[in-house]
Amino acid sequence: MPFNAPVKDMLFAMQHLAGLDAMAGSMPALADAGMDTAQAVLEEAARFHTEVTAPLNHPGDVAPTTWKDGEVTASKGFKEAYRLYREGGWQGIQQPAEYGGQALPKTIGAACLELCNSSNLSFALCPLLTDGAIEALLTAASDEMKRQWLPKLVSGEWSGTMNLTEPQAGSDLALVRTRAEPAGDGSYKIFGTKIFITWGEHDMAENIVHLVLARLPNAPEGIKGISLFVVPKFLVNADGSLGARNDVRCTGIEHKLGIKASATCTLQFGEQGGAVGYLVGEPHRGLEYMFVMMNHARFAVGTEGIGLSQRAYEKAAAYARERVQSRPVDGSSKNAVPIIQHPDVKRMLLTMRALAEGCRAMAINAAAAYDRSHHHGDAAVRAESAAFYEWMVPLVKGYSTEVAQEVALLGVQVHGGMGFIEETGAAQYYRDAKILSIYEGTTAIQANDLVGRKTVRDAGAFAKTLAAQIAETEKELAASGSDHARAVAQQLAAARQGFEQAVDFIVAEAKNNPNAVYAGSVPYLMLAGNLVAGWQLARSLLVSEKQLADGDDDHYGPAFHRNKVLTARFYADHILSRIHGLAHSVVQGHVATVAFGVDDF
């Protein structure tokens, strides 16, 4: 099935929900990044991924990337696709012009990233990690180090990785043992083993720049004793040319459930005297710097979930239009009809569509807040926008990747028995989806962040501000007069009230009863993500109903707007309605969880 990029839906969210033109008109740094630019960039990105990366997705799953004698060979076609990706300037689309990037806002960059993820998730993981490495270096590296490493990373000539996890240290980075010993010339010798390193070795880029967490001699115990180092695959000469191979070796790649074309590597540092590394920033602040990379990657992984949801939906919808089976339940035909006419198939497809569009709208709005936090002229607006973005990151990452699994599973179900057969390709999306809720901190880690740092720390103040904004949308819906708007307003209000109930419980009990609060952390994240995505679709309904009422023939078209209204109504009736159960799980669901003894399992 050809890749069907959702460019129109992306542009709608940018224009009517994120206010991209208003941002471009009020922020000099974004003056050239309005809707005309967004449309041109997204249409070109859609063309590129339709022609170049999407056709490699299923073949890469069938014939994965391989490892032999320390060398990794990417799946057939990936090396050429990466060259075209680099030459097209896609790696640097939202990176600073100072280092060769195009300096486009995250609002546009996030949509481009979703298209890359949707077309070929295994391929997209390589530039995603490079973006994260760039962010970390921009944050913490010296000017000299930036000049040395960033231009090649921004151009895509070199790729980047993040090296955190070790065999004994999964998410608990306090257990990191990799060590860094001063070499006497300003560099360090790195010794240790890192596992689960995405694209840690490959043949697509000229060099690989590893960002590695390690401990200096006499470093404090725990996370406060971790430093960050640049450790390249090939050393770089004074003139910028590549020198000798560094003491970094890939000892194997994982055989995985999904994303089989992406090399997930075990890297051994220092087998032959120590890998050469260079300290980034100040000693013992490595985790702080790496968290910048992780925060970037968490948002990006959320767009992976959205992209995968979109691709699974498109594939299922295409199959449902073609697959003829069973007569309609209303007796409108005596013959078998395409299964897309059957009510439950429509329910599944609408669930897939509504979840994908809701999460996309949420992510694009979060990206716009990021842009305002960096470029708006008013310091108060920058602070408010930064708070909104930080609150959204665990939702974009956690909610979007959890629902991606639901969407992919429904895609298999729409295919029926053919979905269980690998040749149709529906199962690949289901297998690929699972890793997304694990990457860059599991859903529980995102939920703990949402509870502790984002809700308890300010006693629920921002959460209540968010609820107040949603309540204003409810008033607009109720005042619009349409049956659909009133129905969405009713469900949105009930969902918002469930959210407020959960926030009150978390704030009241976090100090004295933390086990009870954190037992409901994931339901709370799912509740909040569900609510915010539904809120954005409710806002979409208001825009589309007005457009239909005014009768102006904009470039989206009446059919697009009618579908927006119906998708929002469906989300309200079928998905927002889940929040009552989630709120109950947050407030009451801890009883059995806390009471159950560890020896009772």
Salt bridges, closest charged atoms under 4 A:
ASP9 OD2 - ARG360 NH1 2.69
ASP9 OD1 - LYS564 NZ 2.65
GLU44 OE2 - ARG47 NH2 2.51
GLU51 OE1 - ARG47 NH1 2.61
ASP61 OD2 - ARG431 NH2 2.66
GLU71 OE2 - ARG245 NH1 3.46
GLU80 OE2 - ARG83 NH2 2.28
GLU87 OE2 - ARG83 NH1 2.72
GLU114 OE2 - ARG360 NH2 2.87
GLU157 OE1 - LYS152 NZ 3.21
GLU166 OE2 - LYS194 NZ 2.87
GLU181 OE2 - ARG179 NE 2.92
GLU201 OE2 - LYS233 NZ 2.91
GLU201 OE1 - ARG245 NH2 3.56
GLU271 OE1 - ARG249 NE 2.68
GLU282 OE1 - ARG285 NH1 3.35
GLU288 OE2 - ARG285 NH2 2.58
ASP344 OD1 - ARG347 NE 2.60
GLU357 OE2 - ARG353 NE 3.12
GLU357 OE1 - LYS564 NZ 2.95
GLU406 OE2 - ARG578 NH2 2.77
GLU422 OE1 - ARG431 NH2 3.00
ASP449 OD1 - ARG453 NH1 3.38
ASP449 OD2 - LYS454 NZ 2.81
GLU472 OE2 - LYS475 NZ 3.28
GLU474 OE1 - ARG496 NH2 2.76
ASP483 OD1 - ARG486 NH2 2.42
GLU500 OE1 - ARG496 NH1 3.22
ASP504 OD1 - LYS464 NZ 2.83
ASP550 OD2 - LYS546 NZ 2.78
ASP554 OD2 - HIS561 NE2 2.88
ASP573 OD2 - ARG569 NE 2.79
